[in-house]
């Protein structure tokens, strides 16, 4: 069951749905989906799936946390999994899928700080909730790490680590907002922008397409936007991958193998649950030295010698 972005959002919901499609192909499951048009759809949609004899119900999004908990506690014999939420204490029949996206975002922040021509980069989010701001945290800290290592003074607009305040569209649907927020950041000097707002970011990509990538480059989130947004693929420097398809598939497999246990599964750089997409068309623009530094940082994050949490 998706959040409001929809099953074909080129991003968050679509990536989770890919894990179900992969399970259909490889494990022979029978998939179905319901899309939420508004928060008022959450409980009715879950109740509809409860009546549909599903072996496993997967809800997609932090905002579905309360509705999923209510349904799971009322139906202890039904297996659930939720993307982007972890319960403490754990609910026995729910697997929470969470992601250390700040690890991959840290690499993207370092990359952006190393690539900016103006010395200013920017970010904005959909809603000020942890699964969104964790991207922004890592992005800012990665840029800060570049400044500390290289003596640069790259500024990140759009998110303040200390006050926990920044730029938010307060939706995950409006492409017009994506364009407007990217335009504002560009007007303030940013030449690389990270939209953390699902389909909203497609509006930012459209702006970059019009301005030209010499003026503005975009960093995608969740999926490899070079692949999922083919019309504007050339504007993406990279994407911060959140492999919900991988964790969704693993939970389905556990349910089929009778190894399903409530708790939490965490996607990290080490287990491939998060990562950076290839540079694709912009590969030649990224200096070899910067590529090598990013790989060294990736290894440092995995072995614990670099702390992305600040």
WOUR-V265474 format. One line per field, one symbol per residue. phi: phi as a letter, one per 20 degrees, with the letter a starting at -180 (. if undefined). psi: psi as a letter, one per 30 degrees, with the letter a starting at -180 (. if undefined). A space follows every 50 residues. Layout:
phi->???
psi->???
This chain:
phi->.eeffnfdembffffffffffffffedmfdebbcdeebffegfgffffff edlefbddddpgfegffffgfffecfeeecbcembcecffegdcdedcbe fffffgffffgffedfeenccbbbcecfcgfeffffgfffffffffgffd mecfddeobdffemcaebfmaccefffffffffffffeofdccdedblfg fffffffffffnffebdddecmefffeecffdgfeefaceeceffffgff ffffffemdfcfqcddecffenfcrdfgelfegfeeggffgffffffgff ffenfdeeem
psi->klafflfhggcdeeeeeeeeeeeeeffgljlllkkkflfffeeeeeeeee fghkekkkkjkefgeeeeeeeeffiffkklkkkgkkkjllkfgkjkjlki ffeeeeeeeeeeeffkffgklllllekilefefeeeeeeeeeeeeeeeef glhkkjkfkjeefhlakkfglgejeeeeeeeeeeeefgfkfkkjkigbfe ffeeeeeeeefkffeklkklldljfeefiefgeffkeakjkjifeeeeee eeeeeeghgkklbkkkkleeggflakllfbfgeffjkeeeeeeeeeeeee eefgfkjff.
